[in-house]
Every structure is written in structure tokens, then in C-alpha cells.
């Protein structure tokens, strides 16, 4: 192995020397030198990849016992892969499996390269990380230092990804008395439902093309960002997101319930406050989250109250205060009487409908409103609107973008995966590991494992090959720089 690295160092040495010489002679900035050195190290990395791949292929081909099951069909078959260092090419041997009749590149199998693979996981991870933050186009440009991926390739990556990883084992569950859950949804534009052009227009000419990815997050409370800060932050938040349409809404709440049960001591936990705007899908969480109570977001309550009194002119603030007072007294009949009067003062049918809608909203969320009277000191409020804006809208709906349902679902999942501290490369490698486990062949794995061991032993026995570099103490570089300084004056 060391011999391979030494060959690559020797091959790239001339490039390093030339960059260094040019920088000193032309008196360029050190940043120019850094750029030049990086170009050379990237090229050296690609050369090392080529040599490693071809060396493994040669070792497997000469492995004792290999021919008992695999016969050589072709040698020196070329292939090109894209990794974070750029594109590199190598040659490998094509075999036929005598046992199954299948054809395989054993060296590719050793390195986890599936047939027709052109992009490696490290490159995909770089592209996806940027695509999740900005756009498919910019993600494609980040795939490597020399080459890019198309927007279509990034879309296919996202659509084909299963955003699911096992959570780290919890050794000891947390003991907290109160948990908080906030929930809301984004409104994302669909490009189409099934095929392009199938979006229908409403009577007013607008298209009914709204996709609503949901956002739910669990946290332990709030605290100031610093002792002198006016800003507040959530304590240990964990986020969940995706479309979860219709019957799949249950799947969302089961995920939330499982997270709470896994991370928190349910015997010690006393209350879970589930706060939202009163949508049915949010209230459904009460059925699945143990010890939970619904809390209506005050922002939405105030919005409905404000709309119901705008036609009262100078009396609007007085009527608004009357409604809030009766809510604090928890007097339903008084609230209904106030709204009957508000409807009587409404001049148009549309305004009457708006006032009646506000009354029904209050009645349908009565417990979620009046809970503030007794538990207000424990309720942190609701920051769902802001979190939807930062986590979902900033990438999916704040600009004129169109999504498919699959793309919106996976993008929402990837966004919260990143917000939860997940690493996209780890996700890709986990999914790849799962697939490889399903395709395992013990006899074939034994052959490549022996080849891998043989290379490792070779590495230990050839440490002397780097002696020239280790003992030379780069005197050649020192002498070269002295010579260059002399010529430059």
C-alpha cells in the first residue's frame, strides 16, 4: 500500500515543485500557493483512487481459490466514477459466477460499487447537503471539485432516498415533568398531481395546487440564548416533518409518541402540552400522545377575534376586550350572546359568515383556549409559524417553486433530518449498508475479505518504502528554495 502512495507522491512531486517555484518567482500571494497545492493534492487523490482500485482488482484476480467459483470473462474493462475529488478512471476484471451464472466485477463489489453506478456516496452527500439548503442546481455544482451533477440527477437522488435511520441507543431516559409539542403546516405549490398539466383551475382562475407538508416538534421548554439576551430558544427540540396525508397522519403521531416514550421517563412525566391552530390533524395527536392536552395558539385566537369585530368601528376594541374577559370567566353563553350582537351589526352576508366562523372556531377550541386560565404559567406559547418559515418555507415555498408530492415529502424529511443534527453522508451509507446486507453472499465475501487482508499485510511489510521520505527531512525542498531565492535576488 505504501508503494502505491509513494508512486503517487513521486508522480505529483513535479507539480508541487512547479507551483512553489512559480509562486516564489512571481511573488504571488500565499493564497495562490494554497489554491495550486489543493489542485495538485486533488489530482494526487484521484491518482491514488485509480491505483487502489486497480491494485485490489489485481489482488482478487490472483487470490487462491478465486477460480474455483469465478472465471475471468474480460480484463481491463474501463470504468469512471465521480467522487468528492472529481472523476477518476480505472480498469477492472469481469467475472462469471460458475455457481449462479451471474456476471460480476469483484473489485467493484469489494468497494460497494453497484452495477451502473457512476456517482459515489461522498459526492452524492455533498450535492444533497447543498440541495437541501438552496437548490437542485447549486447542489449539483457541489458534487465534486471538478465535475457537477444535473438538476435531474439531484431530483432522482432525493426522490429515491429513504430518509430513515436508527436512533442512537438511549441508556437513561430523561426525567422531566412537562413536555411541549408545537405543530403547523406549510403551503407548497405542486407542479402536478400525477402527470404534468393535470392541475385544474378554480372558477376565479387560480389553480388548486397546494401541498401541505406538516411540521411537529417536541421540546422541554424555553430559555434565553444567553443571560443578557432578549432572544429565547427551545430546550432540546426534536423535529418531525413530511406530508402524512389523510390516514398517514396517524403515522406521524406514532413517530412522535415513540420518540417521547424512547427518550423520556413516562412515569415521571406529568403533562404534554400540544399547541397548534386547532386543525383536526393536530388535535388527532391527543389520541396518540399520552398525558397530552390541547392548547390553542394565541396568535390564531387573536386573529379570529380581531376579524370578528373589525366592522364595529370605534367599538371594536371594547368588543374585543369583552370577548377576552368572558373567555377568562369561561362563560360560553356570554360569548354566544356577544357574537349574536356582532352578527346583528354586520351589514353584509360575507361579514356575517366571517363572524359566525370566528364564533364556531372559539367553541370548537374551547378547552384549548380556557386551559390558559389554569395552566398559563406552564404553557410556553407556540412558535410553530416561525419554525415552519425557517425549516420548510425558506426552502420550499418562499420562492416561486413547484414540487411533486414525493419531492416535497422527502425534502421536508431531509430538512428536519438536518435540523436534528443528522449527517446526510451517514444516511446514504446506512441505506447502502442495508441494501448490501440483503444481497450478501458469504463465499464471495470471503474471497474479497482474504484479498483485503493480503493488502493490509503487504502494507505492514513495506513500511521501508517510505524511508527515503521520512529520513530525507525534505532537505531537497530547502535546497531548492535557497536556489530560487538566489535567482530572484
C-alpha positions in Angstrom: 0.0 0.0 0.0 2.8 2.4 0.9 4.4 1.7 -2.5 1.2 2.9 -4.2 1.1 6.1 -2.2 4.9 6.6 -2.8 4.3 6.3 -6.6 1.5 8.9 -6.4 3.7 11.3 -4.4 6.5 10.9 -6.9 4.2 11.4 -9.8 2.8 14.6 -8.3 6.1 15.9 -6.9 6.9 17.8 -10.2 3.6 19.6 -10.0 4.2 20.7 -6.4 7.7 22.0 -7.2 6.4 23.9 -10.2 3.6 25.6 -8.2 6.0 26.5 -5.5 8.6 27.9 -7.9 6.0 29.9 -9.8 4.7 31.4 -6.6 8.1 32.5 -5.3 9.4 33.9 -8.6 6.2 35.9 -9.4 5.8 37.0 -5.8 2.2 35.8 -5.7 0.1 35.7 -2.5 0.2 32.7 -0.2 -3.5 32.1 -1.2 -2.4 31.5 -4.8 0.0 28.9 -3.5 -2.8 27.3 -1.4 -5.0 27.0 -4.5 -2.3 25.5 -6.5 -1.4 23.0 -3.8 -5.0 22.0 -3.5 -5.3 21.3 -7.2 -2.2 19.1 -7.0 -3.5 17.2 -3.9 -6.9 16.7 -5.5 -5.2 15.2 -8.6 -3.0 13.1 -6.4 -6.1 11.9 -4.6 -7.7 10.8 -7.9 -4.5 9.0 -8.9 -4.5 7.2 -5.6 -8.1 6.1 -6.1 -7.2 4.7 -9.5 -4.2 2.8 -8.2 -6.1 1.4 -5.2 -9.0 0.2 -7.3 -6.7 -1.4 -9.9 -4.5 -2.9 -7.2 -7.5 -4.5 -5.4 -8.6 -5.9 -8.8 -5.2 -7.5 -9.4 -5.1 -9.0 -5.9 -8.5 -10.5 -6.2 -7.7 -11.9 -9.6 -4.6 -13.7 -8.2 -6.4 -14.8 -5.0 -6.0 -18.6 -4.4 -9.4 -20.3 -4.7 -10.9 -17.5 -6.7 -11.0 -19.5 -9.9 -12.9 -22.3 -8.2 -16.1 -20.2 -8.4 -15.3 -17.2 -10.6 -13.9 -17.4 -14.1 -12.4 -14.4 -15.9 -14.5 -13.1 -18.8 -12.7 -9.9 -19.7 -9.8 -8.0 -18.2 -9.0 -4.3 -18.1 -12.7 -3.2 -18.5 -12.7 0.6 -18.0 -15.0 2.5 -15.6 -15.3 6.1 -14.5 -16.6 7.2 -11.1 -17.4 10.6 -9.6 -16.2 11.2 -6.1 -15.6 14.3 -4.0 -12.1 14.7 -5.6 -13.6 14.7 -9.1 -13.9 12.0 -11.8 -11.3 9.2 -11.9 -11.0 6.2 -14.2 -9.7 2.7 -13.5 -9.7 -0.8 -15.1 -11.2 -3.9 -13.6 -11.8 -7.6 -14.4 -15.2 -9.0 -15.3 -16.0 -12.5 -13.9 -18.7 -15.1 -14.4 -20.1 -16.8 -11.3 -19.9 -20.6 -12.0 -22.4 -21.2 -9.3 -25.2 -18.9 -10.4 -24.2 -17.9 -13.9 -24.2 -14.2 -12.9 -21.6 -11.7 -14.1 -19.8 -9.5 -11.6 -16.9 -7.1 -11.1 -15.5 -8.5 -7.8 -13.3 -5.5 -7.1 -16.3 -3.2 -7.6 -18.2 -5.4 -5.2 -15.4 -5.1 -2.7 -15.7 -1.3 -2.7 -19.5 -1.3 -2.6 -19.9 -0.2 -6.2 -23.1 -1.5 -7.7 -23.6 -2.1 -11.5 -24.2 1.1 -13.5 -23.1 3.3 -10.5 -21.5 6.5 -11.8 -21.5 8.6 -8.6 -20.2 7.7 -5.2 -21.9 8.4 -1.9 -19.4 11.0 -0.8 -20.2 13.0 -3.9 -24.0 12.5 -3.5 -23.8 13.7 0.1 -22.1 16.9 -0.9 -24.7 17.5 -3.6 -27.6 16.7 -1.3 -26.3 18.8 1.5 -26.4 21.9 -0.7 -29.6 21.0 -2.5 -31.4 20.7 0.9 -30.2 24.2 1.7 -30.5 26.1 -1.6 -31.5 24.4 -4.9 -31.1 21.3 -7.1 -28.8 23.3 -9.4 -26.4 24.5 -6.7 -26.4 21.1 -5.2 -25.3 19.6 -8.5 -22.4 22.1 -8.7 -21.2 21.0 -5.2 -20.9 17.3 -6.2 -17.1 17.4 -6.6 -14.2 19.8 -7.2 -14.1 19.2 -10.9 -17.5 17.9 -12.1 -21.1 18.5 -11.4 -24.4 16.7 -11.5 -27.5 17.8 -13.3 -30.7 19.0 -11.6 -32.5 15.9 -12.8 -29.8 13.7 -11.1 -30.3 15.6 -7.8 -34.1 15.2 -8.1 -33.8 11.5 -8.7 -31.5 11.2 -5.6 -34.0 13.0 -3.4 -37.0 11.1 -4.8 -35.2 7.7 -4.3 -33.9 8.3 -0.8 -35.5 6.7 2.2 -35.0 9.3 5.0 -34.8 6.9 7.9 -32.0 6.0 10.3 -31.9 4.1 13.6 -31.7 6.4 16.6 -28.8 6.1 19.0 -29.5 3.8 21.9 -30.8 5.7 25.0 -29.0 4.5 28.1 -31.1 6.5 30.6 -34.4 8.2 29.9 -34.8 11.9 30.8 -36.9 12.8 33.8 -39.0 16.0 33.0 -42.4 16.8 34.3 -43.6 18.8 31.3 -43.1 18.5 27.6 -44.3 20.8 24.8 -45.3 19.9 21.2 -45.9 22.6 18.6 -47.5 21.7 15.2 -48.3 23.5 12.0 -48.0 23.1 8.2 -46.5 24.8 5.2 -48.3 25.6 1.9 -46.3 24.4 -1.0 -47.1 24.7 -4.7 -47.5 21.5 -6.6 -46.2 21.2 -10.2 -48.7 18.5 -10.9 -50.6 15.6 -9.2 -49.8 12.6 -11.4 -48.7 14.0 -14.8 -47.8 17.4 -16.0 -50.9 19.5 -17.0 -53.4 17.8 -14.7 -53.8 20.8 -12.3 -57.4 22.1 -12.6 -58.3 25.8 -12.3 -60.9 27.1 -9.9 -63.7 29.5 -11.0 -61.6 32.5 -10.2 -58.8 31.3 -12.5 -56.5 30.1 -9.7 -55.1 26.6 -9.5 -55.9 24.2 -6.7 -52.3 23.0 -6.3 -51.5 23.2 -2.6 -49.3 20.6 -0.9 -49.1 20.9 2.9 -46.1 19.3 4.5 -46.6 19.1 8.3 -44.1 20.1 11.0 -44.2 18.8 14.5 -41.6 19.4 17.2 -41.1 18.2 20.8 -39.1 20.3 23.3 -38.6 20.6 27.1 -39.2 24.3 27.5 -37.6 27.6 26.6 -34.6 29.5 27.9 -32.7 32.7 27.0 -29.9 32.3 24.4 -27.6 33.9 27.0 -28.1 35.6 30.4 -28.2 39.1 28.8 -30.0 38.1 25.6 -33.6 39.1 24.8 -33.9 36.1 22.4 -35.3 32.8 23.5 -34.5 29.3 22.3 -36.1 25.9 22.6 -34.6 23.4 25.0 -33.6 20.1 23.3 -36.0 20.3 20.4 -36.6 17.4 18.0 -38.4 17.8 14.7 -40.7 15.7 12.5 -41.9 16.6 9.0 -43.4 15.1 5.9 -46.8 15.1 4.0 -48.6 12.4 6.1 -51.8 12.9 4.2 -55.2 11.6 5.4 -54.8 8.2 7.1 -51.0 8.6 7.2 -51.5 11.4 9.8 -51.6 8.6 12.3 -48.0 7.5 11.3 -46.8 11.0 12.1 -48.2 11.0 15.6 -47.0 7.4 16.2 -43.4 8.6 15.4 -43.8 11.5 17.9 -45.2 9.2 20.5 -42.4 6.7 20.0 -39.8 9.4 20.3 -41.2 10.6 23.6 -41.6 7.1 25.0 -38.0 6.3 24.0 -36.3 9.4 25.4 -38.4 10.3 28.4 -39.5 8.5 31.6 -43.3 8.3 31.1 -43.9 7.6 34.8 -42.2 10.8 35.8 -43.7 12.9 33.0 -46.9 14.7 34.1 -48.2 16.7 31.1 -47.6 17.2 27.4 -49.0 20.4 26.0 -49.8 20.1 22.3 -50.1 23.6 20.8 -51.4 24.5 17.4 -54.0 26.4 15.4 -56.9 23.9 16.0 -56.6 21.9 12.8 -58.1 18.5 13.0 -54.9 16.7 12.2 -53.2 18.5 15.1 -55.9 17.6 17.6 -55.7 14.0 16.5 -52.4 13.9 18.3 -54.2 14.0 21.6 -55.4 10.4 20.9 -51.8 9.1 20.5 -49.7 11.2 22.8 -50.0 10.0 26.4 -50.8 12.7 29.1 -51.4 15.3 26.4 -53.7 18.3 26.5 -54.5 20.5 23.5 -53.6 24.2 23.7 -54.8 26.7 21.1 -52.2 29.0 19.7 -53.0 32.5 20.9 -51.9 34.1 17.6 -54.7 32.3 15.8 -57.3 33.1 18.5 -56.5 36.8 18.4 -56.6 36.7 14.6 -60.2 35.3 14.7 -61.3 37.7 17.4 -59.9 40.7 15.5 -61.7 39.7 12.3 -65.0 39.3 14.1 -65.0 42.9 15.4 -63.5 45.0 12.6 -66.9 46.2 11.4 -67.7 47.7 14.9 -65.7 50.8 14.2 -64.9 52.8 17.4 -66.5 50.0 19.5 -64.1 47.3 18.1 -61.6 47.4 20.9 -64.3 47.4 23.5 -66.0 44.3 22.0 -62.6 42.6 21.7 -62.0 43.2 25.4 -65.4 41.9 26.3 -64.7 38.6 24.4 -61.4 38.2 26.1 -63.0 38.9 29.5 -65.7 36.2 29.0 -63.1 33.7 27.9 -61.2 34.3 31.2 -64.6 33.7 33.0 -65.2 30.6 30.8 -68.7 31.7 30.1 -69.9 30.1 26.8 -73.4 31.7 26.9 -71.9 35.2 27.3 -69.6 34.6 24.3 -72.5 33.4 22.2 -74.5 36.4 23.2 -71.7 38.8 22.2 -71.3 37.1 18.8 -75.1 37.3 18.2 -74.9 41.0 18.6 -71.8 41.2 16.4 -73.7 39.3 13.7 -76.7 41.7 14.0 -74.4 44.7 13.4 -72.8 43.1 10.4 -74.1 44.7 7.2 -73.1 42.1 4.6 -73.7 38.4 4.4 -70.0 37.8 3.9 -69.3 39.6 7.2 -72.0 37.7 9.0 -70.4 34.5 7.8 -67.0 35.7 8.9 -68.2 36.5 12.4 -70.1 33.1 12.7 -66.9 31.3 11.6 -65.0 33.0 14.4 -67.7 32.0 17.0 -67.5 28.4 15.8 -63.7 28.5 16.0 -63.8 29.6 19.6 -66.5 27.0 20.6 -64.6 24.1 18.8 -61.4 25.0 20.6 -63.0 25.9 24.0 -60.8 23.6 26.1 -57.6 24.7 24.2 -58.5 28.4 25.0 -59.6 28.1 28.6 -56.6 26.0 29.6 -54.6 29.2 29.8 -56.8 30.2 32.8 -55.4 27.4 35.0 -52.2 26.3 33.3 -51.0 29.6 31.7 -47.8 29.7 33.7 -46.7 26.2 32.4 -47.5 26.9 28.7 -44.7 28.3 26.6 -46.8 29.5 23.7 -46.4 28.5 20.1 -43.5 29.2 17.8 -44.7 26.9 15.0 -45.3 29.8 12.5 -41.6 30.9 12.8 -40.3 27.3 12.7 -42.3 26.5 9.6 -40.9 29.6 8.0 -37.3 28.7 8.8 -37.4 24.9 8.3 -39.8 24.5 5.5 -40.9 27.7 3.8 -37.3 29.1 3.4 -36.5 26.2 1.0 -39.9 25.1 -0.3 -42.4 28.0 -0.6 -40.8 31.4 0.0 -39.8 31.5 -3.7 -41.9 30.5 -6.8 -41.1 26.8 -6.7 -43.1 23.8 -7.8 -42.9 20.3 -6.3 -44.2 16.8 -6.8 -45.6 15.1 -3.7 -42.7 12.8 -3.5 -40.2 15.6 -3.8 -42.0 17.7 -1.2 -42.3 14.8 1.3 -38.6 13.9 1.1 -37.4 17.4 1.1 -39.4 18.1 4.3 -37.9 15.0 5.8 -34.4 15.9 4.8 -34.8 19.4 6.2 -35.8 18.2 9.7 -33.1 15.5 9.4 -30.5 18.2 9.1 -32.1 20.3 11.8 -32.0 17.3 14.1 -28.2 17.2 13.6 -28.3 14.3 11.1 -25.4 13.8 8.7 -26.5 13.1 5.1 -23.4 11.1 4.3 -24.2 8.8 7.2 -27.8 8.4 6.0 -26.6 7.4 2.5 -24.1 4.9 3.8 -26.7 3.4 6.2 -29.2 2.9 3.3 -26.3 1.4 1.2 -25.4 -0.9 4.1 -29.0 -2.1 4.4 -29.1 -2.9 0.7 -25.8 -4.8 0.8 -26.9 -6.8 3.8 -29.8 -8.0 1.7 -27.5 -9.1 -1.1 -24.8 -10.8 0.9 -23.0 -13.9 -0.5 -20.8 -15.4 2.1 -18.5 -17.3 -0.3 -17.9 -14.2 -2.4 -17.4 -12.0 0.7 -14.8 -14.5 1.9 -12.8 -14.1 -1.3 -12.7 -10.3 -1.2 -12.0 -10.4 2.5 -8.9 -12.5 2.0 -7.8 -10.1 -0.7 -8.3 -7.2 1.6 -6.3 -8.9 4.4 -3.5 -9.6 1.9 -3.2 -5.9 1.0 -3.1 -5.0 4.7 -0.3 -7.5 5.4 1.6 -6.1 2.4 1.2 -2.6 3.9 2.8 -3.7 7.2 5.7 -5.4 5.5 6.6 -2.5 3.2 7.0 0.3 5.6 10.6 0.7 4.5 9.4 2.1 1.2 8.7 5.5 2.8 12.2 5.6 4.3 13.6 7.9 1.8 10.9 10.5 2.5 10.9 10.0 6.3 14.7 10.3 6.6 15.3 12.9 3.9 13.7 15.6 6.1 12.8 17.4 3.0 16.3 18.7 2.5 15.7 18.8 -1.2 12.9 21.3 -0.7 15.1 23.5 1.4 18.0 23.5 -1.1 15.5 24.2 -4.0 14.0 27.2 -2.2 17.6 28.6 -1.5 18.3 28.3 -5.2 15.1 30.1 -6.2 15.7 32.9 -3.7 19.2 33.4 -5.2 17.9 33.8 -8.7 15.2 36.2 -7.6 17.6 38.5 -5.8 
